[in-house]
């Protein structure tokens, strides 16, 4: 946990020293914002989530798992996340390689090598786990809309939006939060798991949100995508409602300004 916090601190120092405190916030547009503005939605969501306790405590699905197997699966998933980030950087953000690497490392590899299931979280009992996390997500979304200056990129078509939703929102939440973070939590505790997962999730985004060199781009991704990952990870840890996380992630990929530009 200390190492994770230190990495966030070092990322902030890198941006301050480099003078690159205004960063790209999306791969779909070249616009940039001050990095502190990008923290507001996640910060608001985190505060609301912390103030509203879950109706019932989230259970540890792997409490009775064999420790050796759980540890093996956990670090194999971590290795897959690292390989995806490194491979995507080596591919220089190429779209085809993005699909190949994501399909192989974040889906096929876990299903074939680790003890995971495609729908293991779809079967979760989410009764009583809707309203309270939905309030935190609503606060996050409203803050995101309030900070949204509009959309200047080329509006995508409906097929593209749906494909992005499945490939990014659904698959990424399944891999990073449902599969990886939950196992890290069971093995090492809530905040170490949230911090590591958020950093791994942010790592690959620096290949598409940057343009200022690997160090600065990585720092910008950590302080943008990583901070959002802290919110999503905390919400998952507290409430275990996969559908709300997928919906929130989908909103981030297709904000109202983008959808309005499509109309």
C-alpha positions in Angstrom: 0.0 0.0 0.0 2.8 2.4 0.8 4.4 1.7 -2.5 1.2 2.4 -4.3 0.7 5.7 -2.6 4.4 6.6 -3.3 3.8 5.9 -7.0 0.9 8.3 -7.1 3.1 10.9 -5.3 6.0 10.4 -7.7 3.6 10.8 -10.7 2.5 14.2 -9.4 6.1 15.2 -8.9 6.9 14.2 -12.5 4.1 16.4 -13.9 5.0 19.4 -11.7 8.8 19.2 -12.5 8.1 18.7 -16.3 5.5 21.4 -16.3 3.0 19.1 -18.0 0.2 19.6 -15.5 -2.4 19.9 -18.3 -3.0 16.5 -19.8 -5.2 14.8 -22.4 -8.2 13.2 -20.8 -9.3 11.0 -23.6 -7.9 9.1 -26.6 -10.9 10.4 -28.7 -9.9 14.1 -28.5 -6.7 16.1 -28.4 -8.1 18.4 -25.8 -6.3 18.7 -22.5 -7.3 19.8 -19.0 -5.5 20.7 -15.8 -4.9 17.4 -14.0 -6.6 18.6 -10.8 -9.8 19.0 -12.7 -9.7 15.3 -13.6 -9.7 14.4 -9.9 -13.0 16.1 -9.1 -15.5 13.5 -10.3 -13.5 10.6 -8.7 -13.0 12.6 -5.5 -16.7 13.4 -5.2 -17.6 9.8 -5.8 -15.1 8.5 -3.3 -16.3 10.9 -0.6 -20.0 9.9 -1.2 -19.1 6.2 -1.3 -17.2 6.5 2.0 -20.1 8.4 3.7 -22.7 5.9 2.6 -21.9 2.4 4.0 -23.1 -0.7 2.3 -26.3 -2.2 3.5 -24.4 -5.5 4.1 -20.7 -6.1 4.2 -19.2 -7.4 1.0 -18.3 -11.1 1.4 -14.9 -12.6 0.5 -15.7 -15.1 -2.1 -12.2 -16.7 -1.8 -12.1 -16.9 2.0 -12.1 -20.7 1.7 -9.9 -21.0 -1.4 -6.7 -22.9 -1.2 -4.0 -20.2 -0.6 -1.5 -21.6 -3.0 -3.9 -21.7 -5.9 -5.4 -18.3 -5.0 -1.9 -16.7 -4.9 -0.9 -18.4 -8.2 -4.0 -17.2 -10.0 -3.7 -13.7 -8.5 -0.2 -13.1 -9.8 -0.9 -14.7 -13.1 -3.6 -12.1 -13.6 -1.2 -9.4 -12.5 1.4 -10.7 -15.1 -1.3 -10.6 -17.8 -2.1 -7.0 -16.9 1.6 -6.0 -17.0 2.1 -7.9 -20.3 -0.9 -6.1 -21.8 0.4 -2.7 -20.9 3.9 -3.4 -22.1 2.7 -5.1 -25.3 0.4 -2.2 -26.2 3.2 0.3 -25.7 5.5 -1.8 -27.9 2.7 -1.8 -30.5 2.6 2.0 -30.3 -1.1 2.1 -29.6 -2.1 0.2 -32.8 -5.8 -0.5 -32.8 -5.5 -4.1 -34.2 -2.8 -5.0 -31.7 -5.0 -3.5 -29.0 -7.8 -5.9 -29.8 -5.5 -8.9 -30.2 -3.6 -8.3 -26.9 -6.8 -7.5 -25.0 -8.5 -10.6 -26.3 -5.6 -12.9 -25.6 -4.2 -11.5 -22.3 -7.3 -10.1 -20.6 -9.8 -12.8 -21.7 -8.4 -16.0 -23.2 -5.4 -16.3 -20.9 -7.4 -15.9 -17.6 -10.2 -18.3 -18.8 -7.7 -21.0 -19.9 -5.0 -20.7 -17.2 -6.6 -19.2 -14.1 -9.6 -20.4 -12.1 -12.0 -17.7 -13.4 -15.3 -17.8 -15.1 -16.8 -15.4 -17.7 -20.0 -15.0 -15.8 -18.9 -15.7 -12.2 -19.8 -12.1 -11.1 -23.0 -12.1 -13.2 -24.4 -14.6 -10.7 -23.7 -12.4 -7.7 -26.6 -11.7 -5.4 -27.0 -7.9 -5.7 -30.2 -7.6 -3.7 -29.9 -4.5 -1.5 -26.7 -3.4 -3.4 -28.2 -1.0 -5.8 -29.4 2.3 -4.3 -26.4 3.1 -2.1 -23.7 2.6 -4.7 -25.9 4.2 -7.3 -25.9 7.4 -5.2 -22.1 7.5 -5.3 -22.1 6.8 -9.1 -24.7 9.5 -9.7 -22.5 12.0 -7.8 -19.5 10.9 -9.9 -21.4 11.2 -13.2 -22.9 14.6 -12.3 -19.5 15.9 -11.4 -18.1 14.5 -14.7 -20.9 16.3 -16.6 -20.3 19.5 -14.8 -16.6 19.4 -15.7 -17.3 18.5 -19.3 -16.5 21.4 -21.7 -18.2 19.7 -24.7 -17.2 17.4 -27.5 -14.9 18.4 -30.3 -13.9 15.1 -31.8 -15.6 13.2 -34.6 -18.8 11.5 -33.3 -18.6 7.7 -33.6 -21.5 5.6 -35.0 -23.7 3.4 -32.9 -21.9 0.2 -33.8 -18.6 1.7 -32.6 -20.1 2.8 -29.3 -21.6 -0.6 -28.7 -18.3 -2.3 -29.6 -16.3 0.0 -27.3 -18.8 -0.7 -24.5 -18.2 -4.4 -24.8 -14.5 -4.4 -25.4 -13.7 -1.7 -22.9 -16.3 -1.2 -20.2 -17.5 -4.9 -19.9 -14.2 -6.7 -20.5 -12.0 -4.3 -18.4 -14.4 -4.3 -15.4 -14.5 -8.1 -15.6 -10.7 -8.4 -15.7 -9.5 -5.6 -13.6 -12.1 -5.4 -10.9 -14.1 -8.6 -10.8 -11.3 -11.1 -11.4 -8.1 -9.3 -10.4 -9.0 -6.9 -7.6 -11.2 -9.4 -5.8 -8.4 -11.9 -5.6 -5.9 -9.3 -4.6 -8.3 -8.2 -1.8 -8.7 -11.7 -0.5 -5.0 -12.2 -0.4 -3.6 -8.8 0.6 -6.4 -6.5 1.8 -8.7 -3.8 0.4 -6.5 -0.8 -0.3 -3.4 -2.6 -1.5 -5.7 -4.4 -4.0 -7.4 -1.1 -5.1 -4.1 0.7 -5.5 -2.4 -2.0 -7.5 -5.4 -2.6 -9.7 -5.8 1.1 -10.4 -2.2 1.4 -11.4 -2.3 -1.6 -13.7 -5.5 -0.3 -15.3 -3.9 3.2 -15.8 -0.7 1.8 -17.2 -1.9 0.8 -20.7 -3.8 4.1 -21.1 -0.6 6.1 -21.3 0.0 4.7 -24.8 -3.1 6.5 -26.1 -3.5 9.5 -23.9 0.0 10.9 -24.2 2.5 12.2 -26.6 5.1 13.7 -24.1 7.3 10.7 -23.6 6.8 7.5 -21.6 7.6 9.0 -18.1 5.3 12.0 -18.4 2.6 10.0 -20.2 2.6 7.3 -17.5 2.4 10.0 -14.8 -0.5 11.6 -16.5 -2.3 8.3 -16.9 -1.8 7.5 -13.3 -3.2 10.8 -12.1 -6.1 10.7 -14.6 -7.2 7.1 -15.2 -5.6 5.8 -12.0 -7.5 8.2 -9.8 -10.8 7.1 -11.5 -9.7 3.5 -10.9 -9.5 4.3 -7.1 -13.1 5.3 -7.2 -14.3 2.3 -9.2 -12.2 -0.1 -7.1 -13.4 1.3 -3.8 -17.0 1.1 -5.0 -16.5 -2.5 -6.1 -14.8 -3.4 -2.8 -17.7 -1.9 -0.8 -20.8 -3.0 -2.7 -19.9 -5.8 -5.2 -22.4 -4.7 -7.8 -20.9 -5.4 -11.2 -23.7 -3.9 -13.3 -23.3 -0.4 -11.8 -19.5 -0.5 -12.4 -20.0 -1.5 -16.0 -22.6 1.2 -16.5 -20.3 3.9 -15.0 -17.4 2.7 -17.1 -19.6 2.8 -20.2 -20.6 6.4 -19.4 -16.9 7.4 -19.2 -16.3 6.0 -22.7 -19.4 7.6 -24.1 -20.2 10.8 -22.1 -23.4 12.9 -22.9 -21.4 15.4 -25.0 -20.3 12.6 -27.3 -23.8 11.1 -27.5 -25.3 14.5 -28.2 -22.8 14.9 -31.1 -24.0 11.7 -32.6 -27.6 12.8 -32.6 
